[in-house]
Amino acid sequence: MSPAQTSAAAMSPGSMSPGSMSPGSMSPGSMSPALDIAGLHIALPTPAGLLRAVRGVDLRIERGETLCLVGESGSGKSLTALAAMGLLPEAAICEAARLDLLGEAMRLADEPRWQALRGDRVAMIFQDPMSALNPAWSVGEQMVEGIRVHRPGLSRRMALGRAAELLEICGIDRPALRLAQHPHLLSGGMRQRVVIAMALMSEPALLIADEPTTALDATVQAQILDLLAQLQRQFSLSLLLITHDLGLAERYARRVAVMYAGEIVETGPTDDIFARPLHPYTRALLDCRPGAGRLGAIAGTVPSLVVPPAGCAFLARCGFASDACRQPVALRVYPAHRAARCVLPPEALPARLPTPPLRHVPPKGADMAVALQGVGVRFASRIGLLGPRHVTQALRGIDLNIPRGSVCGIVGESGSGKSTLARVILGLQPGDGSVALLDRSLSSFTRRTLARVVQPVFQDPYSSLNPRRRIGAIIRLPLDVHDIGARRERAEAVQQMMARCGLPDRLAGAFPAALSGGQRQRVAIATALIMRPDIVVCDEPTSALDVSVQAQILTLLRELRVELGLTYVFISHDLTVVRSLADQVVVMRAGEVVEQGEADAVFAAPRHPYTAALLAASGL
């Protein structure tokens, strides 16, 4: 028997029945758990019928424990968290066999009981700090409001003192000044730290963090999560961390629960799940993570939960499915605190093995698609109508050569100049120095000729697509504007490009709102490529996507690069994505290039301390 088979045999459920033990009860702990949910069902009314968004979820978090809830968008993670806070939408229909917070039964609690608990012993950190903060109130006013409701005897002065103390603990300099400022004056990382400090004002025992670092750079993301881990130890917090980023779960959680289509499909210790997943969906998610190896992909789509499938929800997308999967599948419990909602025995799913690394081989002797020499950009601003004029140097002496057919990854924190550099290459931002595309000076192009050479793909496809136009018309628009081809030729070009980008013909008549995030990004790529440009500038094209959809888009970009001979300028703050795609890497900081070179060399042996810090923050 092989070591893998021996390990799998040790995991056999044996005499334990699938329902004899809930996954939460597998964690040790003599005190009442911080959160104990059993049989949670949440349905939302829609025009098509009741959407059964959460179906029979059992979740338990012990005192002082970190549990990470992972899954794609729409899996039910955030609704589960909102139910734990008593913050579900009024139209939601919620049922649960048990919903206990810190030993207090809240299943039938009225709103006054929820208000007494919420913001006091239980607190939540939301995904977008800007929308969680009131732009009309100062930071100090917002931080003291909640605690003075729960501690009526606390003076405003003492509350502000605690707020300043927590801001300092959370790594914010000059806390007294920050308390007087409004949220728009703070950076994204500082706003997230304010939200964390606000959640800690009343010393909660349970903290729920819903995608707390999604929009942040790698270094700021690492700082925020390190801060949460430090605060958890300092204040003995229980932490429910909700994310679609598997890397964060691997680094910061002791236990992981995986959700799919409203159900918990697997739970167990983090190291065990990442080393040997028991559910095919967990395995597929892990294979979709960008890195040094080749990307996997999950075929198909999540089933509709208006009429949920009778059997396994992952059946249609699973490569291990059998007739047994068409029947209801219970959560099977295994030794070592593991559980999975799957009929497969543990030995049926092969252990995950390292995939061979992708070799980045820049084209030899290729002409330069992009050549920059001494490029600089300055922005002038003024505080107030008559205030002094302030000049910001956004780019400083940028020298960069990108060979035709290659992928140049540009990385750096927010404000480093990445997007400004992209605008220079697109001809949208004038500056000093020389810029050449395909051995021609940028100044020699007209707008029409430039559009045939370089095109952008933006971060948010929804805001870059006209919501009033149908998909076919959106993709065809550049051909219409430039009067390229007859009507029939344009229609054929759109059809061919949609097929090339994995978009079915039926979507040509749909509007952007009817598409998923991955489909909208495919539309944005098709719109950029319909003009057959030589260079595509991709500005954070996958940052808003789930890991499985991200893998599909990255695979598509690779295939199109080979098929059409494209050159990519790929901007991202996610170094794992850049590592999986780029031939060369450019690292920017404060408007300067601090390091550049072949991707393998930069990732293996960074020469600049800032590059090393970025790689460390990304876990690379």
C-alpha positions in Angstrom: 0.0 0.0 0.0 1.3 3.4 -1.0 1.8 6.2 1.6 -1.1 8.1 0.1 -3.3 5.0 0.4 -2.2 4.4 4.0 -3.1 8.0 4.8 -6.4 7.7 3.2 -7.2 4.4 5.0 -6.5 6.1 8.3 -9.2 8.6 7.4 -11.9 6.0 6.8 -15.1 7.0 8.6 -15.3 3.4 10.0 -18.3 3.0 12.4 -19.1 6.7 12.6 -22.3 7.6 10.9 -22.3 10.7 8.7 -24.7 12.6 10.9 -23.2 11.5 14.3 -21.0 14.5 14.6 -21.2 18.1 13.4 -18.0 19.6 12.0 -18.1 22.2 14.7 -18.2 19.7 17.5 -14.9 18.3 16.4 -13.0 21.3 17.8 -12.0 21.2 21.4 -13.2 23.7 24.0 -14.8 23.5 27.4 -16.4 27.0 27.2 -19.5 27.7 25.2 -18.4 28.5 21.6 -18.2 32.0 20.3 -20.5 31.1 17.5 -22.6 28.0 17.1 -25.0 27.7 14.1 -26.9 24.6 13.1 -29.3 24.0 10.3 -29.2 27.5 8.9 -31.4 28.1 5.9 -31.7 31.6 4.2 -34.0 32.2 1.2 -34.4 35.5 -0.8 -37.4 36.3 -2.9 -36.6 37.0 -6.6 -38.8 37.4 -9.7 -38.0 33.8 -10.6 -38.9 32.5 -7.2 -37.3 31.9 -3.8 -33.5 31.8 -4.1 -32.3 29.3 -1.5 -29.0 31.0 -0.9 -27.9 29.2 2.3 -28.9 25.6 2.8 -28.5 23.7 6.1 -25.2 25.3 7.2 -23.6 24.2 10.5 -20.8 26.4 11.7 -19.0 26.5 15.0 -16.2 28.8 16.2 -14.5 28.2 19.6 -13.2 30.9 21.9 -10.0 32.4 20.6 -10.1 30.5 17.3 -9.8 31.7 13.8 -12.1 30.0 11.2 -11.8 31.0 7.6 -14.9 30.6 5.4 -13.9 30.4 1.8 -15.8 30.0 -1.5 -16.7 31.8 -4.7 -19.0 34.8 -4.9 -22.6 33.8 -4.4 -21.7 30.7 -2.3 -23.5 32.2 0.8 -20.5 33.3 2.9 -21.6 36.9 3.5 -25.3 35.9 4.1 -24.1 33.4 6.7 -22.1 36.2 8.4 -25.0 38.6 8.3 -27.3 36.0 9.9 -24.7 35.7 12.7 -25.0 39.5 13.2 -28.8 39.7 12.8 -28.3 42.0 9.8 -30.1 40.0 7.1 -32.3 42.0 4.6 -35.9 42.4 5.8 -37.1 40.4 2.8 -34.9 37.4 3.7 -36.5 34.3 5.1 -34.2 32.8 7.8 -34.6 29.5 9.7 -32.1 27.8 12.0 -32.2 24.9 14.4 -29.6 26.8 16.5 -28.0 30.2 16.4 -26.0 30.9 19.6 -23.6 33.8 20.1 -21.2 33.6 23.1 -23.5 31.1 24.8 -26.7 33.2 24.2 -29.5 31.7 22.1 -30.4 34.3 19.4 -32.5 32.2 17.0 -35.7 33.9 18.1 -34.2 37.2 19.4 -35.9 40.4 18.7 -34.2 43.5 17.4 -33.5 45.1 20.8 -31.6 42.0 21.9 -29.6 42.0 18.7 -28.8 45.7 19.2 -27.6 45.1 22.7 -25.2 42.4 21.4 -24.2 43.9 18.1 -21.3 46.3 18.2 -20.7 45.4 21.8 -19.7 41.7 22.3 -19.9 40.9 18.6 -18.5 43.2 15.9 -18.1 43.1 12.1 -15.5 44.5 9.6 -17.0 45.0 6.2 -15.3 44.6 2.8 -15.3 48.3 1.7 -14.2 50.7 4.4 -15.3 53.8 2.4 -18.9 52.6 2.3 -18.8 51.5 5.9 -17.7 55.0 7.1 -19.9 58.0 7.0 -18.3 60.6 4.8 -20.0 63.5 6.6 -18.7 62.6 10.1 -15.1 62.8 11.4 -13.3 59.5 12.3 -13.6 60.4 16.0 -17.4 61.0 15.9 -17.9 57.6 14.2 -15.6 55.7 16.6 -17.2 57.0 19.8 -20.9 56.7 18.7 -21.3 53.0 19.2 -19.5 52.6 22.5 -21.4 55.5 24.1 -24.6 53.7 23.1 -23.4 50.5 24.9 -21.6 52.4 27.7 -23.9 55.3 28.6 -21.7 56.3 31.5 -18.6 56.7 29.4 -17.7 60.3 28.8 -16.9 61.6 25.4 -13.4 62.5 26.5 -12.7 58.9 27.7 -14.2 57.5 24.5 -12.0 59.6 22.4 -9.0 58.6 24.5 -9.8 54.9 23.9 -10.3 55.7 20.2 -6.9 57.3 19.9 -5.3 54.4 21.8 -6.8 51.9 19.4 -5.8 53.8 16.3 -2.3 53.8 17.6 -2.5 50.0 18.3 -3.8 49.6 14.8 -0.7 51.3 13.3 -2.1 54.7 12.5 0.3 57.6 13.2 -0.8 60.9 14.8 -4.1 59.4 16.1 -5.3 62.7 17.5 -5.1 64.3 14.0 -6.8 61.3 12.4 -9.7 61.5 14.8 -10.5 65.0 13.6 -10.2 64.0 9.9 -12.9 62.8 7.6 -12.6 59.4 5.8 -11.8 60.7 2.4 -8.6 62.2 3.7 -7.2 58.7 4.6 -5.7 56.1 2.3 -7.4 52.8 1.7 -5.2 51.0 4.2 -5.7 53.6 6.8 -9.5 53.5 6.4 -9.5 49.8 6.9 -7.4 50.2 10.0 -10.0 52.7 11.3 -12.8 50.2 10.7 -10.9 47.6 12.6 -10.2 50.0 15.5 -13.9 51.0 15.5 -14.9 47.3 15.7 -12.6 46.9 18.8 -13.9 49.9 20.7 -16.2 47.8 23.0 -13.8 44.9 23.3 -15.8 42.3 21.4 -15.4 38.6 22.0 -16.2 37.7 18.4 -15.1 39.6 15.3 -16.4 38.8 11.9 -14.3 40.1 9.0 -15.9 39.9 5.6 -13.3 40.2 2.8 -11.3 42.8 4.8 -8.4 43.1 2.4 -9.9 42.6 -1.1 -9.1 46.0 -2.5 -5.7 46.4 -0.8 -2.1 46.1 -2.1 -0.1 43.0 -1.1 1.9 44.8 1.6 -1.1 46.6 3.1 -3.1 43.4 2.9 -0.3 41.6 4.9 -0.2 44.4 7.4 -3.9 44.3 8.0 -4.1 40.6 8.4 -1.0 40.5 10.6 -2.7 43.2 12.7 -5.8 41.1 13.0 -3.8 38.1 14.1 -1.9 40.2 16.7 -5.1 41.7 18.0 -6.7 38.3 18.2 -3.9 37.2 20.5 -3.9 40.4 22.5 -7.6 40.6 23.1 -8.3 36.8 23.0 -10.7 37.3 20.1 -12.6 34.7 18.1 -12.3 35.5 14.4 -14.5 34.5 11.5 -12.5 35.5 8.4 -14.5 35.4 5.1 -12.5 35.4 1.9 -12.3 34.0 -1.6 -8.5 34.3 -1.4 -7.2 30.8 -0.5 -3.7 32.1 0.2 -5.0 34.2 3.1 -6.8 31.2 4.5 -3.7 29.1 4.3 -1.6 31.7 6.1 -3.9 33.0 8.8 -6.6 30.4 9.8 -6.4 27.3 12.0 -9.5 25.8 10.5 -11.2 26.3 7.1 -14.8 25.7 6.0 -15.4 25.6 2.2 -18.8 26.8 0.9 -20.4 26.0 -2.5 -23.9 26.7 -3.7 -25.1 27.6 -0.1 -23.7 24.5 1.6 -20.6 23.7 3.6 -18.9 21.1 1.4 -15.7 20.6 3.5 -14.2 21.6 6.8 -11.1 20.8 8.7 -7.6 21.9 9.9 -6.1 24.3 7.3 -2.9 22.4 6.7 -4.8 19.1 6.1 -7.3 20.7 3.7 -4.5 22.3 1.6 -2.4 19.2 1.6 -5.1 16.7 0.9 -8.6 18.0 0.1 -11.5 15.6 0.5 -14.0 17.3 -1.8 -13.5 17.7 -5.6 -14.6 21.3 -5.4 -11.9 22.2 -2.8 -9.4 20.4 -4.9 -10.5 22.3 -8.0 -10.3 25.7 -6.1 -6.8 24.9 -5.0 -5.7 23.9 -8.5 -7.1 27.3 -9.8 -4.6 29.3 -7.7 -2.1 31.2 -9.8 1.5 30.5 -9.0 4.5 28.8 -10.4 2.5 25.9 -11.8 -0.1 25.6 -14.5 -3.6 26.7 -13.8 -6.5 24.4 -13.4 -10.1 25.4 -14.4 -13.6 24.5 -13.2 -15.9 23.8 -16.1 -19.5 24.9 -16.1 -21.3 27.2 -13.7 -22.9 27.2 -10.3 -26.4 25.7 -10.4 -29.4 27.9 -9.9 -30.6 27.9 -6.3 -34.1 28.9 -7.2 -34.6 25.1 -7.9 -31.6 23.6 -6.0 -30.3 20.2 -7.3 -31.6 17.2 -5.4 -28.2 15.7 -5.1 -24.7 17.1 -5.0 -24.6 20.7 -6.1 -21.2 20.2 -7.7 -22.3 17.2 -9.8 -22.4 18.8 -13.2 -18.9 20.3 -12.8 -17.2 17.3 -11.1 -14.8 14.9 -12.9 -15.5 12.2 -10.2 -19.3 12.2 -10.3 -21.3 9.0 -10.2 -25.0 8.0 -10.0 -24.7 8.1 -6.2 -24.2 11.9 -6.4 -27.7 12.4 -7.7 -29.1 11.6 -4.3 -28.9 13.9 -1.2 -25.3 13.9 0.1 -24.8 14.2 3.8 -21.7 15.7 5.5 -19.4 12.7 6.2 -17.2 13.0 9.3 -13.6 11.7 9.4 -10.9 11.5 12.0 -8.5 14.4 12.6 -11.5 16.9 12.7 -12.3 16.5 9.0 -15.6 16.5 7.2 -16.7 16.5 3.6 -20.1 16.5 1.7 -19.0 13.8 -0.8 -19.7 10.2 -1.5 -16.1 9.6 -2.6 -13.9 7.8 -0.1 -10.7 9.8 0.8 -8.4 7.5 -1.2 -10.5 8.2 -4.4 -9.2 11.8 -4.7 -5.5 11.8 -5.6 -3.2 13.8 -3.3 -2.2 17.2 -4.7 1.2 17.2 -6.3 3.4 20.1 -7.3 2.9 21.0 -11.0 5.9 21.7 -13.2 6.7 25.4 -13.2 6.0 27.5 -16.3 9.2 28.5 -18.0 9.2 32.2 -19.1 11.1 32.3 -22.3 11.2 35.8 -23.8 11.2 35.9 -27.6 14.8 36.1 -28.9 15.8 38.8 -31.2 12.2 40.3 -31.2 11.6 43.9 -32.1 10.4 46.2 -29.3 6.7 46.6 -29.0 7.1 49.3 -26.3 10.2 51.5 -25.8 10.3 54.2 -23.1 13.3 56.4 -22.4 13.4 59.0 -19.6 9.6 59.2 -19.3 8.4 61.6 -16.5 5.0 62.8 -15.6 4.1 65.7 -13.2 0.7 66.6 -11.8 0.0 70.1 -10.4 -2.7 70.5 -7.7 -3.9 73.3 -5.5 -5.5 73.2 -2.0 -8.4 75.6 -2.2 -9.0 78.3 -4.7 -6.1 80.5 -3.7 -3.9 77.9 -2.0 -0.3 77.2 -2.9 0.4 75.2 -6.1 1.7 71.7 -5.4 3.6 69.6 -8.0 3.6 65.7 -7.7 6.1 63.8 -9.7 4.1 60.7 -10.7 6.8 59.2 -12.9 10.5 59.7 -12.8 12.9 58.8 -15.6 11.3 55.6 -16.7 13.3 53.4 -19.1 11.6 50.3 -20.3 11.8 48.0 -23.3 9.1 45.3 -23.9 9.8 42.8 -26.8 7.0 42.0 -29.2 5.0 38.9 -28.2 6.1 39.1 -24.5 4.2 39.8 -21.3 5.6 42.5 -19.1 4.2 42.5 -15.5 4.2 45.8 -13.7 3.8 45.5 -9.9 3.9 47.9 -7.0 1.6 49.5 -4.3 -1.1 52.0 -5.0 0.4 55.3 -5.9 3.6 53.8 -7.3 2.8 55.1 -10.8 1.6 51.8 -12.5 -1.7 53.2 -13.9 0.0 56.5 -14.9 2.5 54.5 -16.9 -0.3 52.6 -18.5 -1.9 55.8 -19.6 1.4 57.0 -21.1 1.6 53.8 -23.2 -2.0 54.2 -24.2 -1.4 57.8 -25.3 -3.8 59.2 -22.8 -1.2 61.0 -20.6 1.4 63.4 -21.9 4.8 63.6 -20.3 8.5 64.1 -20.7 10.9 61.7 -22.5 10.3 59.5 -25.5 7.7 56.8 -26.1 7.8 54.5 -29.1 5.3 51.7 -30.1 6.4 49.2 -32.7 9.5 51.3 -33.5 7.3 54.4 -34.2 7.2 57.5 -32.0 3.9 57.8 -30.1 3.6 61.4 -31.4 3.4 60.1 -35.0 0.1 58.2 -34.4 -3.3 59.7 -34.8 -6.1 58.6 -32.4 -7.4 56.3 -35.1 -4.1 54.7 -36.0 -3.1 54.4 -32.3 -6.4 52.5 -31.6 -5.3 49.8 -34.1 -2.0 49.4 -32.2 -2.8 49.4 -28.5 -6.0 48.8 -26.5 -6.8 48.7 -22.8 -8.6 46.1 -20.6 -9.7 47.7 -17.4 -10.1 46.4 -13.8 -13.9 46.8 -13.5 -15.6 45.4 -16.6 -19.0 46.5 -15.4 -18.2 50.2 -15.3 -16.3 50.0 -18.6 -19.3 48.5 -20.4 -22.3 50.6 -21.5 -25.2 49.1 -19.5 -27.7 50.2 -22.2 -26.0 48.4 -25.1 -26.3 44.8 -25.9 -23.1 42.7 -25.8 -22.9 42.3 -29.6 -23.2 46.0 -30.1 -20.5 46.7 -27.4 -18.0 44.4 -29.1 -18.8 45.8 -32.5 -18.6 49.5 -31.5 -14.9 50.0 -32.3 -15.5 48.7 -35.8 -18.4 51.1 -36.2 -16.4 54.1 -35.0 -13.5 53.3 -37.3 -15.8 52.3 -40.2 -14.0 49.0 -40.6 -15.7 46.5 -43.0 -19.2 46.2 -44.2 -22.1 45.4 -41.9 -22.0 41.6 -42.6 -18.2 41.6 -42.1 -18.5 43.3 -38.7 -21.2 40.8 -37.6 -18.9 37.9 -38.6 -15.9 39.5 -36.8 -18.0 39.9 -33.6 -19.2 36.3 -33.8 -15.6 35.0 -34.3 -14.2 37.1 -31.5 -17.0 36.0 -29.1 -16.2 32.4 -29.9 -12.5 33.0 -29.5 -13.1 34.6 -26.0 -15.4 31.8 -24.9 -18.7 33.8 -25.2 -21.7 31.8 -26.5 -23.6 33.3 -29.4 -26.8 33.7 -27.3 -25.1 36.4 -25.2 -24.9 38.8 -28.2 -28.4 40.0 -27.4 -27.9 40.3 -23.6 -27.1 43.4 -21.6 -24.1 43.6 -19.2 -26.2 43.3 -16.1 -27.3 39.7 -17.2 -23.7 38.5 -17.3 -21.4 37.1 -14.6 -18.2 38.9 -13.6 -16.1 36.5 -15.7 -18.3 36.9 -18.7 -18.2 40.7 -18.5 -14.4 40.5 -18.4 -14.4 38.3 -21.5 -16.6 40.9 -23.2 -14.0 43.6 -22.2 -11.2 41.5 -23.7 -13.2 40.8 -26.9 -13.9 44.5 -27.3 -10.2 45.3 -26.9 -9.2 42.6 -29.4 -11.8 43.3 -32.1 -9.5 45.9 -33.6 -6.7 43.4 -33.8 -4.1 45.5 -31.8 -0.5 44.4 -31.3 -0.4 45.6 -27.7 -2.9 45.2 -24.9 -2.6 47.1 -21.6 -4.3 45.1 -18.9 -4.9 47.2 -15.7 -5.8 44.8 -12.8 -8.0 42.7 -15.1 -8.5 39.9 -12.5 -8.5 41.6 -9.1 -12.3 41.6 -8.7 -12.7 38.0 -9.8 -13.0 34.7 -7.8 -10.1 32.4 -8.0 -11.8 30.0 -10.4 -13.0 32.8 -12.8 -9.5 34.4 -12.5 -8.0 31.1 -13.7 -10.3 31.1 -16.7 -9.4 34.7 -17.7 -5.6 34.1 -17.3 -5.8 30.9 -19.4 -7.7 32.9 -22.0 -5.1 35.6 -22.1 -2.4 33.0 -22.5 -4.2 31.3 -25.4 -4.9 34.6 -27.2 -1.3 35.7 -26.8 -0.1 32.7 -28.7 -2.9 32.7 -31.2 -2.8 36.4 -32.1 0.8 37.2 -31.3 -0.1 39.8 -28.7 2.1 41.8 -26.4 0.7 42.4 -22.9 1.5 45.1 -20.4 0.0 43.5 -17.4 -0.5 45.7 -14.3 -1.4 44.0 -11.0 -0.8 44.2 -7.3 -1.2 40.4 -7.1 2.3 39.0 -7.5 1.1 35.4 -7.8 -1.0 36.4 -10.9 2.0 38.1 -12.4 4.3 35.2 -11.7 1.9 32.9 -13.6 1.8 35.0 -16.7 4.7 37.4 -17.1 8.0 36.9 -19.0 9.6 40.0 -17.5 8.7 42.0 -14.3 9.0 45.7 -13.6 8.8 46.7 -9.9 7.7 50.4 -9.3 7.8 52.5 -6.2 7.0 56.2 -5.8 7.1 56.7 -9.6 10.4 55.0 -10.2 11.4 51.6 -11.4 13.4 50.0 -8.6 13.9 46.6 -10.2 13.3 44.9 -13.5 14.3 41.7 -15.2 13.2 38.2 -16.3 10.3 37.0 -14.2 12.0 33.8 -13.0 15.1 35.7 -11.9 13.2 38.4 -10.1 11.0 36.0 -8.2 13.8 33.6 -7.3 16.4 36.2 -6.2 15.1 39.8 -5.8 17.8 42.4 -5.7 16.0 45.3 -4.2 14.7 45.3 -0.6 11.3 46.6 -1.7 10.9 43.7 -4.2 11.8 41.3 -1.4 9.2 42.9 0.9 6.5 42.7 -1.8 7.3 39.0 -2.3 7.3 38.3 1.4 3.9 40.0 1.8 2.5 37.8 -1.0 3.8 34.7 0.7 6.2 34.0 -2.3 
